[in-house]
Amino acid sequence: MPDATKTKFSTSIIAITGLITAIGSVITILYNVGIIGNKDSAKNEKKEEPKKEVKVDKTKIPKDLKTKEVKVITNIKPETLKKVVKKYNLTGKWIDINNPNGRYQINHEASGTISFTEYSLVYGEWITTASGSGKVTQSGISIPYTTYVGTNGKFTGKITSNGEKIEGKIKDFNAGITAELNLQKQ
């Protein structure tokens, strides 16, 4: 009988933890889309600039280039230009080679930012156990994260095999634990 009590208690704790994680995820989504949180109206308002008419001298366009392929950009500010080279498309589902119970959903933006959600199989159910966002630099990756129990850490790794593998280490700042994390794209 004591084992049955422990099992019910453990199951209840896991269910409560899953519920808290789900609520936290909903709050995070609502915050990211701007429904909740501090709303800075100056940031959200887009200033409309007067449109400038650009005339293209068609005599200077090479014959092998179709005019509909010409795109003229008139309002680029040099200080906003950054060279972003995205060598890999890391967006997709990933699996931890060392731990088949670890799954990851990665979203990789063209700007170099990356976000992930970690899913773990707990008592036969997939639950969100961590999430974070960071950046990709050439063949490296750096993502600070927060776990569902509130601990913080950072994943740093190297992108290999033409973007099909990520090899690195996670460091949990609260527990002081460092572990290998080898991800493979599915």
PAFITOR-260689 format. One record per residue: residue number from 1; residue in three letters; x, y, z negated of N, C-alpha, C in turn. Coordinates in steps of 0.02 Angstrom, whole numbers, plus 32768, in hexadecimal, padded with zeros to 4 digits. Layout:
N
- NUM | Ala | X | Y | Z | X | Y | Z | X | Y | Z
...
END
This chain:
186
- 1 | Met | 8028 | 7FC3 | 8000 | 8000 | 8000 | 8000 | 802A | 8040 | 8000
- 2 | Pro | 8063 | 8042 | 7FDC | 808A | 8080 | 7FDD | 80A1 | 8091 | 8024
- 3 | Asp | 80AF | 805E | 804F | 80C5 | 806C | 8093 | 808D | 808C | 80BC
- 4 | Ala | 804F | 8076 | 80B0 | 8017 | 8093 | 80D4 | 800E | 80DC | 80C2
- 5 | Thr | 8019 | 80EE | 8083 | 8014 | 8133 | 806D | 8049 | 815D | 808E
- 6 | Lys | 8087 | 8143 | 8091 | 80BD | 8167 | 80B1 | 80AF | 8172 | 80FB
- 7 | Thr | 8094 | 813F | 811C | 8085 | 8144 | 8163 | 804F | 8178 | 816F
- 8 | Lys | 801A | 8179 | 8147 | 7FE6 | 81AB | 814F | 8001 | 81F0 | 8142
- 9 | Phe | 802C | 81F6 | 810E | 804A | 8237 | 80FF | 8077 | 824E | 8138
- 10 | Ser | 80A1 | 8220 | 8152 | 80CE | 8232 | 8189 | 80A7 | 8246 | 81C7
- 11 | Thr | 8072 | 8220 | 81D5 | 8049 | 822F | 820F | 8027 | 8274 | 8206
- 12 | Ser | 8011 | 8282 | 81CA | 7FF1 | 82C3 | 81BD | 8024 | 82FB | 81C6
- 13 | Ile | 8060 | 82F2 | 81AD | 8095 | 8325 | 81B3 | 80A5 | 8331 | 81FD
- 14 | Ile | 80AC | 82FB | 8224 | 80BA | 8301 | 826C | 8081 | 8325 | 828F
- 15 | Ala | 8044 | 8315 | 827D | 8009 | 8336 | 829D | 8009 | 8380 | 828C
- 16 | Ile | 8016 | 8391 | 824E | 8018 | 83D8 | 8239 | 8050 | 83FC | 825C
- 17 | Thr | 808A | 83DC | 8260 | 80C4 | 83FA | 8282 | 80B4 | 8405 | 82CC
- 18 | Gly | 8094 | 83D5 | 82EC | 8081 | 83DD | 8332 | 8050 | 8416 | 833B
- 19 | Leu | 8021 | 841D | 830D | 7FF0 | 8453 | 8310 | 8012 | 8497 | 8308
- 20 | Ile | 8040 | 849B | 82D9 | 8066 | 84DA | 82CF | 808E | 84EA | 830D
- 21 | Thr | 80AE | 84B8 | 832A | 80D4 | 84C3 | 8368 | 80A8 | 84DC | 83A0
- 22 | Ala | 806D | 84BD | 83A7 | 803F | 84D2 | 83DC | 8028 | 851A | 83D1
- 23 | Ile | 8019 | 852B | 8393 | 8004 | 8570 | 8384 | 803D | 85A0 | 8393
- 24 | Gly | 807A | 858D | 837F | 80B4 | 85B7 | 838D | 80BF | 85C1 | 83D7
- 25 | Ser | 80B5 | 858C | 83FE | 80BC | 8591 | 8447 | 8089 | 85C0 | 8465
- 26 | Val | 804B | 85BB | 844E | 8015 | 85E8 | 8466 | 8026 | 8630 | 8455
- 27 | Ile | 803D | 863C | 8418 | 8050 | 8680 | 8403 | 8089 | 869A | 842E
- 28 | Thr | 80BA | 8670 | 843B | 80F3 | 8684 | 8466 | 80DC | 8696 | 84AB
- 29 | Ile | 80B0 | 866E | 84C7 | 8096 | 867C | 850B | 806F | 86BE | 850B
- 30 | Leu | 8044 | 86C7 | 84D9 | 801D | 8705 | 84D6 | 804B | 8742 | 84CE
- 31 | Tyr | 8080 | 873B | 84A8 | 80B0 | 8772 | 849F | 80D4 | 8780 | 84E0
- 32 | Asn | 80EB | 874B | 8503 | 8110 | 8754 | 8541 | 80E7 | 8773 | 8579
- 33 | Val | 80A6 | 8765 | 857B | 807D | 8784 | 85AF | 8062 | 87C8 | 859A
- 34 | Gly | 8070 | 87DC | 855C | 805F | 881F | 8546 | 801A | 8826 | 8527
- 35 | Ile | 7FFA | 87EF | 8517 | 7FB8 | 87F4 | 84F9 | 7FBE | 8808 | 84B0
- 36 | Ile | 7FF1 | 87EF | 848E | 7FFD | 8802 | 8448 | 8043 | 8820 | 8442
- 37 | Gly | 8050 | 8844 | 840D | 8091 | 8862 | 8402 | 8090 | 88AC | 840E
- 38 | Asn | 80CB | 88CA | 840A | 80D1 | 8912 | 8416 | 80CB | 8920 | 8460
- 39 | Lys | 809C | 8949 | 8471 | 8093 | 895B | 84B7 | 80AD | 89A1 | 84C2
- 40 | Asp | 80E0 | 89A6 | 84EB | 80FC | 89E7 | 84FB | 80DF | 89FB | 853F
- 41 | Ser | 80B0 | 8A29 | 853C | 808D | 8A3B | 8579 | 80BC | 8A5B | 85AD
- 42 | Ala | 80F2 | 8A7A | 8596 | 8120 | 8A99 | 85C5 | 8144 | 8A63 | 85EE
- 43 | Lys | 8151 | 8A2A | 85D0 | 8173 | 89F5 | 85F5 | 8144 | 89D3 | 8626
- 44 | Asn | 8105 | 89CC | 8612 | 80D6 | 89A8 | 863B | 80BB | 89D0 | 8676
- 45 | Glu | 80BD | 8A12 | 8670 | 80A3 | 8A3C | 86A6 | 80D7 | 8A40 | 86DD
- 46 | Lys | 80C1 | 8A34 | 8719 | 80EE | 8A3A | 8752 | 80E4 | 8A7F | 8771
- 47 | Lys | 811B | 8AA0 | 877C | 8118 | 8AE2 | 879C | 8116 | 8AD7 | 87E8
- 48 | Glu | 80E6 | 8AF7 | 8806 | 80E2 | 8AF3 | 884E | 810B | 8B2B | 886D
- 49 | Glu | 813A | 8B17 | 8895 | 8163 | 8B47 | 88B8 | 8144 | 8B55 | 88FC
- 50 | Pro | 814B | 8B91 | 8913 | 812F | 8B9F | 8955 | 8152 | 8B74 | 8989
- 51 | Lys | 812B | 8B5A | 89B7 | 8147 | 8B2F | 89EB | 8169 | 8B59 | 8A20
- 52 | Lys | 81A4 | 8B42 | 8A32 | 81CA | 8B65 | 8A65 | 81C1 | 8B40 | 8AA7
- 53 | Glu | 81B9 | 8B67 | 8ADB | 81B2 | 8B48 | 8B1C | 81F8 | 8B40 | 8B39
- 54 | Val | 8206 | 8B05 | 8B4F | 8248 | 8AF6 | 8B6B | 823F | 8AE7 | 8BB5
- 55 | Lys | 8266 | 8B07 | 8BDD | 8263 | 8AFB | 8C24 | 82A1 | 8AD2 | 8C38
- 56 | Val | 8295 | 8A9E | 8C5D | 82CB | 8A72 | 8C73 | 82D5 | 8A7D | 8CBD
- 57 | Asp | 8313 | 8A8C | 8CCE | 8324 | 8A95 | 8D14 | 832A | 8A50 | 8D34
- 58 | Lys | 82F9 | 8A3F | 8D5D | 82F6 | 89FC | 8D7A | 832D | 89F0 | 8DAE
- 59 | Thr | 834C | 8A24 | 8DC5 | 8382 | 8A1A | 8DF6 | 83C0 | 89FE | 8DD5
- 60 | Lys | 83C6 | 8A05 | 8D92 | 8401 | 89ED | 8D6E | 83F8 | 89A6 | 8D52
- 61 | Ile | 83BE | 8989 | 8D5D | 83B2 | 8945 | 8D44 | 83CC | 8914 | 8D79
- 62 | Pro | 83F5 | 88E3 | 8D64 | 840E | 88B2 | 8D94 | 83D4 | 888D | 8DB6
- 63 | Lys | 83DF | 8879 | 8DF4 | 83AB | 8858 | 8E1B | 8396 | 8815 | 8DFD
- 64 | Asp | 83C4 | 87F3 | 8DDD | 83B4 | 87B1 | 8DC2 | 8390 | 87B4 | 8D7E
- 65 | Leu | 8386 | 87F0 | 8D65 | 8363 | 87F9 | 8D25 | 831E | 8813 | 8D33
- 66 | Lys | 82EC | 87F0 | 8D1A | 82A7 | 8806 | 8D24 | 8298 | 883F | 8CF4
- 67 | Thr | 8273 | 886F | 8D0B | 8264 | 88AA | 8CE2 | 823E | 8898 | 8CA3
- 68 | Lys | 8216 | 8863 | 8CA4 | 81F1 | 8852 | 8C67 | 821E | 8835 | 8C31
- 69 | Glu | 825D | 8825 | 8C41 | 828C | 880C | 8C0F | 82B0 | 8844 | 8BEB
- 70 | Val | 82A8 | 8881 | 8C01 | 82CB | 88B9 | 8BE3 | 82A4 | 88D1 | 8BA6
- 71 | Lys | 82C6 | 88D5 | 8B6E | 82A6 | 88EE | 8B32 | 82D1 | 8928 | 8B19
- 72 | Val | 82B3 | 8962 | 8B14 | 82D6 | 899D | 8AFE | 82C3 | 89AB | 8AB6
- 73 | Ile | 82F5 | 89AF | 8A8B | 82E9 | 89BE | 8A45 | 8302 | 8A05 | 8A38
- 74 | Thr | 82D4 | 8A2F | 8A22 | 82E5 | 8A76 | 8A1D | 82F5 | 8A8E | 89D6
- 75 | Asn | 82DB | 8A6D | 89A3 | 82E1 | 8A8A | 8961 | 830A | 8A5E | 8931
- 76 | Ile | 8345 | 8A49 | 8947 | 8370 | 8A21 | 891B | 839F | 8A51 | 88F6
- 77 | Lys | 83A1 | 8A48 | 88B6 | 83CF | 8A6F | 888D | 840D | 8A45 | 8881
- 78 | Pro | 8448 | 8A5E | 8890 | 8486 | 8A36 | 8889 | 8490 | 8A1A | 8843
- 79 | Glu | 847B | 8A3D | 8810 | 8486 | 8A24 | 87CC | 845B | 89E7 | 87BB
- 80 | Thr | 8427 | 89DB | 87E3 | 83FC | 89A1 | 87D6 | 8412 | 8964 | 87FE
- 81 | Leu | 8441 | 896C | 882B | 8458 | 8934 | 8854 | 8489 | 890A | 882C
- 82 | Lys | 847C | 88C9 | 882A | 84AA | 889A | 880B | 84AE | 885E | 8839
- 83 | Lys | 84EA | 8845 | 8841 | 84F2 | 880B | 886C | 84E2 | 87CE | 8842
- 84 | Val | 84AD | 87AC | 8854 | 8499 | 876F | 8832 | 849F | 8736 | 8863
- 85 | Val | 84C8 | 8706 | 8853 | 84D1 | 86CD | 887E | 84B5 | 8690 | 8859
- 86 | Lys | 8481 | 8674 | 8875 | 8462 | 8639 | 8857 | 8479 | 85FD | 8880
- 87 | Lys | 84A9 | 85D9 | 8865 | 84C3 | 85A0 | 8889 | 8495 | 8564 | 8884
- 88 | Tyr | 8473 | 855E | 884C | 844B | 8523 | 8840 | 8404 | 8536 | 882F
- 89 | Asn | 83D6 | 8509 | 883D | 8392 | 8512 | 8826 | 8387 | 84DF | 87EF
- 90 | Leu | 8389 | 84F5 | 87B1 | 8384 | 84C9 | 8778 | 833C | 84BE | 8761
- 91 | Thr | 830C | 84DF | 8781 | 82C6 | 84D7 | 876E | 82B0 | 848F | 8778
- 92 | Gly | 8290 | 8474 | 8745 | 8276 | 8431 | 874A | 8277 | 840B | 8709
- 93 | Lys | 826B | 83CA | 870E | 826B | 839F | 86D4 | 82AF | 837D | 86CD
- 94 | Trp | 82C7 | 837A | 868F | 8308 | 835E | 8681 | 8302 | 832A | 8649
- 95 | Ile | 8330 | 82FA | 8649 | 8332 | 82C7 | 8615 | 8377 | 82C7 | 85F5
- 96 | Asp | 8379 | 82BB | 85B4 | 83B8 | 82B5 | 858F | 83D2 | 826E | 859B
- 97 | Ile | 840C | 8269 | 85BB | 842A | 8228 | 85CB | 8438 | 8200 | 858B
- 98 | Asn | 844D | 8223 | 8555 | 845E | 8201 | 8516 | 8421 | 81EF | 84EC
- 99 | Asn | 83E9 | 820F | 84F8 | 83AD | 8205 | 84CF | 8370 | 8203 | 84FD
- 100 | Pro | 8358 | 81C7 | 850E | 831F | 81C3 | 853C | 82DE | 81DF | 851F
- 101 | Asn | 82DD | 81EF | 84DE | 82A2 | 820D | 84C0 | 82A4 | 8259 | 84C4
- 102 | Gly | 82D6 | 8275 | 84E6 | 82DA | 82BE | 84EE | 82CC | 82D2 | 8536
- 103 | Arg | 829D | 82FF | 853F | 828B | 8318 | 8582 | 828D | 8364 | 857F
- 104 | Tyr | 829C | 8382 | 85B8 | 82A2 | 83CB | 85BB | 8281 | 83E5 | 85FA
- 105 | Gln | 825E | 841D | 85F3 | 8243 | 8441 | 862D | 826B | 8481 | 8631
- 106 | Ile | 828D | 848B | 866A | 82B7 | 84C6 | 8673 | 829A | 84F1 | 86AA
- 107 | Asn | 8298 | 8533 | 869E | 8284 | 8565 | 86CF | 82BF | 8593 | 86DB
- 108 | His | 82D7 | 8594 | 8719 | 8312 | 85BB | 872C | 82FD | 85F1 | 875C
- 109 | Glu | 8307 | 862F | 8748 | 82F3 | 8668 | 8772 | 832D | 867D | 879F
- 110 | Ala | 831D | 869E | 87D5 | 8350 | 86B5 | 8804 | 837F | 86E8 | 87E4
- 111 | Ser | 8368 | 870A | 87B0 | 8392 | 873C | 878F | 83C8 | 871C | 8764
- 112 | Gly | 83C5 | 86DB | 875A | 83F7 | 86B9 | 8731 | 83DD | 86A8 | 86EC
- 113 | Thr | 83A1 | 86BF | 86DA | 8386 | 86AD | 8699 | 8369 | 8667 | 869D
- 114 | Ile | 836B | 8646 | 8664 | 8354 | 8601 | 8661 | 832E | 85F7 | 8620
- 115 | Ser | 82F9 | 85D0 | 8622 | 82D4 | 85C0 | 85E5 | 82C7 | 8575 | 85E5
- 116 | Phe | 82C0 | 855A | 85A9 | 82B4 | 8512 | 85A4 | 8284 | 8503 | 856B
- 117 | Thr | 8264 | 84CA | 8571 | 823B | 84AE | 853B | 8251 | 8466 | 8533
- 118 | Glu | 825F | 8454 | 84F5 | 8273 | 840F | 84E5 | 8236 | 83E9 | 84CC
- 119 | Tyr | 822D | 83AC | 84E5 | 81F8 | 8380 | 84D0 | 8217 | 8340 | 84B3
- 120 | Ser | 81FD | 8329 | 847B | 8216 | 82EB | 845D | 81DB | 82BC | 8451
- 121 | Leu | 81EA | 827C | 8458 | 81B8 | 8248 | 844C | 81B7 | 8238 | 8402
- 122 | Val | 8180 | 824B | 83E0 | 8179 | 823F | 8398 | 8139 | 8217 | 838D
- 123 | Tyr | 8140 | 81DB | 8372 | 8107 | 81AF | 8365 | 80DB | 81A7 | 83A3
- 124 | Gly | 80FC | 819F | 83DC | 80D7 | 8192 | 841A | 80B9 | 81CF | 843B
- 125 | Glu | 80C5 | 820B | 8421 | 80AB | 8249 | 843E | 80E5 | 8277 | 8450
- 126 | Trp | 80E0 | 8298 | 8489 | 8111 | 82C9 | 849E | 80FF | 830C | 847D
- 127 | Ile | 812D | 8328 | 8456 | 8120 | 8368 | 8436 | 8159 | 8398 | 8447
- 128 | Thr | 814A | 83D8 | 8447 | 817C | 840B | 8452 | 81A6 | 8412 | 8413
- 129 | Thr | 81E7 | 8409 | 841A | 8212 | 840B | 83DF | 8242 | 8446 | 83E0
- 130 | Ala | 824C | 8467 | 8419 | 8278 | 84A1 | 841B | 826B | 84C8 | 845B
- 131 | Ser | 827C | 8508 | 845A | 8278 | 8530 | 8497 | 82A8 | 856A | 8491
- 132 | Gly | 82BB | 8585 | 84CA | 82E9 | 85BD | 84CA | 82F3 | 85D8 | 8510
- 133 | Ser | 8317 | 860F | 8514 | 8328 | 862B | 8556 | 836C | 864B | 8552
- 134 | Gly | 838E | 864A | 858A | 83D2 | 8665 | 858D | 83E4 | 8676 | 85D5
- 135 | Lys | 8423 | 8669 | 85E7 | 8438 | 867B | 862A | 8469 | 8648 | 8647
- 136 | Val | 846C | 8648 | 8689 | 8499 | 861E | 86AF | 84CE | 864A | 86CE
- 137 | Thr | 850D | 8636 | 86C8 | 8543 | 865B | 86E7 | 856C | 862A | 8711
- 138 | Gln | 856F | 8633 | 8751 | 8591 | 8608 | 8782 | 8585 | 85BE | 8772
- 139 | Ser | 85B1 | 859D | 874C | 85A5 | 8556 | 873D | 859C | 854B | 86F3
- 140 | Gly | 858C | 857F | 86CD | 8582 | 8579 | 8685 | 853B | 858C | 8671
- 141 | Ile | 8529 | 8575 | 8635 | 84E5 | 8582 | 861C | 84EB | 8590 | 85D1
- 142 | Ser | 84C4 | 85C1 | 85BA | 84C3 | 85D2 | 8573 | 847B | 85E3 | 855F
- 143 | Ile | 8460 | 85BC | 8530 | 841A | 85C5 | 851C | 8412 | 85C3 | 84D0
- 144 | Pro | 8404 | 85FC | 84B1 | 83F0 | 85FA | 846A | 83AB | 85DB | 8465
- 145 | Tyr | 839D | 85B6 | 842F | 835D | 8595 | 8429 | 8344 | 8596 | 83E1
- 146 | Thr | 8303 | 8587 | 83DA | 82E3 | 8580 | 8399 | 82BE | 853E | 839A
- 147 | Thr | 82C4 | 8518 | 8364 | 82A2 | 84D8 | 835F | 825D | 84E1 | 8341
- 148 | Tyr | 8234 | 84AD | 8344 | 81F0 | 84B2 | 832A | 81EF | 84B6 | 82DE
- 149 | Val | 8226 | 84A6 | 82BD | 8229 | 84AD | 8274 | 8249 | 84EF | 8260
- 150 | Gly | 8259 | 8519 | 8291 | 8272 | 855C | 8282 | 82BD | 8564 | 8281
- 151 | Thr | 82E4 | 8530 | 8290 | 832C | 8538 | 8291 | 8341 | 8556 | 82D3
- 152 | Asn | 837D | 8573 | 82D4 | 8397 | 8594 | 8310 | 83D7 | 8573 | 8325
- 153 | Gly | 83E6 | 8578 | 8364 | 8424 | 855D | 837E | 8433 | 8578 | 83C2
- 154 | Lys | 8465 | 855A | 83E2 | 8479 | 8570 | 8425 | 8492 | 8534 | 844D
- 155 | Phe | 847C | 8531 | 848B | 8495 | 84FE | 84B9 | 84C3 | 851F | 84EA
- 156 | Thr | 84FF | 8504 | 84F2 | 852E | 851B | 8524 | 8543 | 84DF | 854E
- 157 | Gly | 8545 | 84E9 | 858F | 8556 | 84B0 | 85B9 | 8571 | 84C4 | 85FC
- 158 | Lys | 8582 | 8491 | 8623 | 859F | 849A | 8665 | 8572 | 8476 | 8697
- 159 | Ile | 8563 | 8497 | 86CE | 8539 | 847B | 8703 | 8567 | 8453 | 8732
- 160 | Thr | 8556 | 8414 | 873E | 857E | 83EA | 876A | 8551 | 83C7 | 879D
- 161 | Ser | 8571 | 83A2 | 87C9 | 854E | 837A | 87FC | 851C | 83A2 | 8824
- 162 | Asn | 8532 | 83DC | 883C | 8508 | 8408 | 8865 | 84C6 | 8419 | 8843
- 163 | Gly | 84C8 | 8425 | 8802 | 848D | 8439 | 87DE | 8460 | 8400 | 87C8
- 164 | Glu | 8478 | 83C3 | 87CD | 8450 | 8389 | 87B9 | 845E | 8372 | 8771
- 165 | Lys | 8495 | 838B | 8753 | 84A6 | 8378 | 870E | 84BD | 83B6 | 86E8
- 166 | Ile | 84AF | 83B6 | 86A8 | 84C8 | 83EA | 867B | 84E7 | 83C6 | 863F
- 167 | Glu | 8527 | 83D2 | 8634 | 854B | 83B2 | 85FD | 855F | 83E8 | 85CC
- 168 | Gly | 854E | 83DD | 858D | 855F | 8410 | 855C | 8555 | 83FA | 8514
- 169 | Lys | 8554 | 842C | 84E9 | 854C | 8420 | 84A1 | 8518 | 844E | 8485
- 170 | Ile | 84F3 | 8434 | 8454 | 84C5 | 845E | 842E | 84E3 | 8468 | 83E9
- 171 | Lys | 84D9 | 84A3 | 83CF | 84F0 | 84B2 | 838B | 84B5 | 84CE | 8365
- 172 | Asp | 849F | 84AB | 8331 | 846A | 84C3 | 8306 | 848A | 84ED | 82CF
- 173 | Phe | 847B | 852E | 82D0 | 849B | 855C | 82A1 | 8486 | 854F | 8259
- 174 | Asn | 8448 | 853B | 824E | 842F | 8530 | 820A | 844C | 84F1 | 81EB
- 175 | Ala | 844F | 84BC | 8212 | 8468 | 847C | 81F7 | 84B3 | 8475 | 8200
- 176 | Gly | 84D1 | 849E | 822B | 8518 | 8499 | 8238 | 852B | 845B | 8261
- 177 | Ile | 84FB | 8440 | 8286 | 8506 | 8403 | 82AC | 8516 | 8415 | 82F5
- 178 | Thr | 8546 | 83F1 | 8312 | 8555 | 83F7 | 8359 | 854C | 83B3 | 8378
- 179 | Ala | 852A | 83B0 | 83B1 | 851D | 8371 | 83D3 | 8523 | 837A | 841E
- 180 | Glu | 8534 | 8343 | 8441 | 8537 | 8344 | 848A | 84F1 | 8342 | 84A7
- 181 | Leu | 84E9 | 8364 | 84DE | 84A9 | 8362 | 8502 | 84BB | 835C | 854C
- 182 | Asn | 84AB | 8324 | 856A | 84B9 | 8318 | 85B1 | 8477 | 830F | 85D5
- 183 | Leu | 8466 | 8341 | 85FC | 8425 | 8340 | 861E | 842D | 832D | 8667
- 184 | Gln | 83FC | 8309 | 8680 | 83FB | 82F6 | 86C7 | 83B7 | 8308 | 86E3
- 185 | Lys | 83B7 | 8328 | 871D | 8378 | 833D | 873C | 8352 | 8300 | 8756
- 186 | Gln | 8311 | 8300 | 874B | 82E7 | 82C8 | 8762 | 82CC | 82D6 | 87A7
END
